[in-house]
Amino acid sequence: MQIRLEVQSIEQVEADAIVAPVFDKNSPGGGLTSEIAQAANDLAGGWIEELYRSGEFSGELFETAMLYRPPGLKARRLVVVGAGRSDRFTPAVLRNVAGAALRFLKPKAVASIGFLLDAGAGIAERAGAAVEGAIVGDFEPDQMKTDKKDSKSVESFAVMVPGGDAGLEDTLDRARIVAESQNFARALANEPANRLTPSALAARAHEMAAQFGLECEVLDKERMAQLGMGALLGVAQGSAEPPVLIILRYRPLEETGNTHLGLVGKGVTFDSGGISIKPSEDMDKMKFDMCGGAAVIGAMRAIAQLRPPIPVTALIPAVENMPGSRAQRPGDIVTTLSGKTVEVLNTDAEGRLILADALTYARSLGCTHLVDAATLTGAIVVALGHVHTGVFASDDALLGRVMAAARRKGEKMWLMPLDDEYKELLKSPFADLPNVGPRWGGAITAAMFLKEFTDSVPWVHLDIAGTAWLDDAKPFLAKGPSGVGVRTLTELAVCWAGQG
């Protein structure tokens, strides 16, 4: 989809549809408070005001109405999309409104869309959010379908800021890079496990790295055995598919400071639970157990193009967790790369085992700050549902950076506790620690387990189990993988120098 900036007056713009975000009628000042929407209303003979008066349209979030052949406009359609209350309107809301507008128009064979925005303060952030929302909204999870005769495509999306600053073009391009990288991660996550094995994931990462100028190294089973990654290899030993550890490196042309950001993503390409096998219901969704790894790869795709001033290294441990004849058993004890021993009480708690070795290896590569993303626990879904990503942190400064990046990019995250008392729940009489604690506080004990392998390096853990995919489509997002984490991790790296 082509992204462009349109600065001429709205009556002159030729497009299949022009979209005006408008507010809830109960907002302060009423619903039609946007200057550009008011201009569209005037050109169209007061059509939007009439919608409000008739009660046919109230401006509630994602509510839509459309006028064909609007008078005063060259565009074929004028569409209004509810943006909710004006006093709650943020770039995060705008991002979703733009996605909802595109998904409303796309089935109608609308090829070109103009999206109206008021000029003025914050226009760069708002324009970028609109582009991100449109591109992410355009994604469909139908890449494996052979019959796409009913599929429609939007060819161009223009951010319309009459009289606006041509300097916004750089903003739109950066937003396009981030959103396309999020969709790249979603496409990876959407692949079925018979096609996206650990080795296939490594091949995709290598191909992406070659395209965008990243270094890519892949550690195979033999190399990991030489290094002593017993936790990672233990998870993989039940599958005929060999494990890999994917390492992507970005290096700026000129480094400033001593920061070296490490991103670690869980890459379980299919999780049966192993010997502690999962129930059959919804097991098909366990192809999504590599969404953390996909998010990290997607973020590195964006980072390579946006070129932040700090080095970033990504590590994606990729395995299948299968109940084969050679699978590890409950009660097995593995020795991690750190030298610590772990009693495997539940083979379905495999993500923390592969992350333990990856986090240790990231430290050995010189990473000074660590952020991991993982579909780690069902417990975080119980706690937060499918709205917020759970956040755990060992360092307040890094936590502040991550949360600020998430807020700017519209990804909802919620801080969870990580008090020392929870460590008391991770005790084993046979090894240094077990891989699971008791029933209560499961997301917290999982994070506490990971913390044991970060040493004193500042670390943040993102448990995305509740936010990595959608069971049902939203007005602004298709069903399936969400690509959560890509925007936040990219923003964290790109804005590092300006946030410390």
C-alpha positions, 0 to 999 in steps of 0.5 A, spaced: 500 500 500 502 506 497 503 511 503 503 519 501 502 526 504 496 530 501 497 538 503 492 541 498 485 543 500 480 537 501 475 539 495 480 538 490 483 531 492 480 525 488 480 519 492 475 513 492 473 515 499 475 521 504 475 519 511 473 524 517 474 522 524 469 525 528 467 525 536 462 523 540 456 528 541 457 528 548 464 530 548 466 537 550 464 542 545 460 537 541 462 532 536 464 536 530 470 540 534 475 538 529 476 544 524 478 539 518 471 535 519 467 541 520 470 544 513 468 537 510 461 538 513 460 545 510 463 542 503 458 537 503 452 541 505 452 540 513 451 532 512 455 530 518 451 535 522 445 532 520 447 525 522 448 528 529 441 531 529 437 525 526 440 520 531 443 516 526 450 517 528 453 519 535 460 519 534 461 513 538 468 509 537 468 506 531 461 508 529 461 509 521 457 513 516 458 514 509 455 519 503 456 517 496 458 523 491 458 528 496 457 535 494 463 540 494 468 534 494 471 530 488 472 524 492 467 519 491 465 518 498 465 521 504 466 517 511 465 519 518 468 514 523 467 515 530 473 517 535 470 517 541 470 522 546 474 528 544 477 529 551 480 521 551 482 522 544 490 520 543 494 518 538 493 511 540 485 511 539 487 515 532 491 509 530 485 504 531 480 509 528 485 509 522 485 501 522 477 501 523 476 506 517 480 502 512 477 495 514 470 498 513 472 501 506 476 495 504 471 490 502 467 495 498 473 495 493 475 502 495 482 503 492 484 510 495 483 513 501 484 520 504 484 521 512 483 528 514 487 530 520 487 537 523 494 541 522 497 544 529 501 541 535 502 534 535 501 533 528 507 528 526 505 523 532 498 523 529 500 522 522 504 517 524 499 513 528 494 514 522 499 511 517 501 505 522 493 504 524 492 503 516 497 499 514 496 494 520 489 494 519 490 492 512 493 485 514 489 479 513 491 472 515 489 469 509 496 468 506 495 460 505 488 461 502 489 459 494 482 462 492 482 469 494 477 472 488 473 475 494 479 479 497 480 486 496 486 491 496 487 498 498 492 501 493 494 508 497 492 511 503 494 519 504 494 523 510 491 529 508 493 535 512 491 541 508 496 546 508 501 542 512 508 541 512 512 537 507 516 535 513 511 530 515 513 525 509 519 523 513 514 521 519 510 517 514 516 513 512 518 511 519 511 510 521 510 505 514 517 502 516 514 500 523 507 498 521 510 493 515 515 490 520 509 489 525 505 485 519 512 482 518 512 479 525 504 477 524 505 473 517 511 469 521 507 468 527 501 466 522 505 460 519 503 453 521 508 449 525 509 444 519 511 450 515 515 454 520 520 449 523 525 452 528 530 451 522 525 455 517 524 461 522 532 461 522 532 461 514 526 467 514 530 471 519 537 470 515 533 472 509 530 479 512 537 480 515 541 480 508 535 484 505 536 490 511 543 489 512 543 486 519 548 480 521 545 474 522 548 468 526 545 461 527 547 456 533 546 449 531 544 443 536 552 441 536 554 448 538 549 449 543 551 443 546 558 445 546 557 451 550 552 447 555 545 450 553 542 444 557 535 447 558 534 449 551 536 442 548 532 439 554 526 442 551 528 440 544 530 433 545 523 430 544 522 433 537 525 430 530 526 438 528 533 440 531 533 447 535 537 453 533 539 459 536 538 465 532 542 471 533 541 478 529 546 484 530 545 491 529 551 496 529 550 503 528 555 507 524 557 511 530 556 508 537 555 513 543 555 511 550 556 504 552 549 501 552 548 495 548 541 493 548 539 485 548 532 483 545 530 476 547 524 473 544 521 466 545 521 462 539 517 455 540 514 454 533 509 449 536 508 447 543 504 440 545 506 441 552 511 435 551 510 429 556 506 434 560 501 434 554 496 440 553 489 438 552 487 438 545 482 444 545 485 450 542 492 446 541 492 449 534 493 456 537 500 453 539 503 455 533 503 462 536 508 460 541 513 463 537 510 470 537 515 473 542 520 471 537 517 474 531 516 480 535 523 481 536 525 479 529 520 484 526 523 489 531 530 488 528 527 489 521 525 496 523 531 498 527 535 496 521 532 501 517 531 506 522 538 506 525 538 508 532 545 510 535 545 504 540 547 497 538 542 492 538 543 484 539 537 480 538 536 472 540 531 468 538 531 461 541 527 456 537 525 449 538 519 445 538 516 442 544 514 435 543 512 428 547 517 424 543 520 418 545 526 422 547 523 427 550 525 430 557 521 427 563 518 431 569 523 430 574 529 431 569 534 435 572 538 440 566 544 444 567 543 451 564 548 455 560 549 459 567 551 453 571 545 453 575 541 446 575 533 446 574 528 440 576 523 440 570 517 439 574 512 440 568 515 440 561 509 445 559 513 450 562 518 450 557 519 457 555 522 459 561 527 454 560 529 456 553 529 463 555 534 462 561 540 460 556 538 465 551 538 471 557 545 468 559 548 468 552 546 475 551 550 477 557 556 473 555 555 477 548 556 484 552 548 486 552 548 491 558 540 492 558 535 486 556 528 486 554 525 479 553 518 478 550 514 471 550 508 468 550 510 465 557 504 463 562 496 462 562 496 465 569 498 472 566 491 471 561 487 470 568 490 476 571 490 481 565 485 478 560 487 480 553 488 487 554 494 488 557 501 485 556 504 483 563 511 487 565 516 485 570 522 489 571 529 488 575 530 495 574 526 502 574 530 506 569 529 501 564 522 499 566 521 507 565 524 507 558 519 501 556 513 503 559 514 510 556 515 507 549 509 503 550 505 509 551 507 512 545 506 507 541 499 505 543 501 498 546 497 497 553 502 494 558 501 493 566 506 493 571 506 486 575 510 485 582 516 482 583 518 482 590 523 477 593 518 474 597 516 470 591 523 467 590 521 463 596 516 459 591 521 457 587 525 451 591 527 444 589 530 439 594 534 436 588 536 442 584 538 449 584 531 451 582 524 448 579 522 450 573 515 451 576 512 454 583 505 452 586 499 454 583 498 461 585 502 467 582 504 463 576 506 469 572 510 472 577 514 465 579 515 464 571 518 471 571 522 470 577 525 464 574 527 468 568 530 473 573 535 468 576 539 468 569 539 476 568 544 477 574 545 484 575 543 486 568 537 491 568 532 487 565 524 487 563 520 481 561 514 482 557 509 476 558 505 477 551 500 470 552 494 474 553 495 479 547 499 476 542 493 474 538 486 475 537 481 470 537 476 474 534 477 480 529 476 487 532 474 493 528 481 495 527 485 489 527 484 482 523 483 475 527 490 472 528 497 474 531 497 481 533 504 483 532 504 486 539 511 488 542 514 490 535 512 498 536 514 498 543 521 494 542 523 499 536 521 505 539 525 503 545 531 502 541 530 508 536 529 513 542 534 511 547 538 517 546 533 522 548 530 518 554 536 517 558 
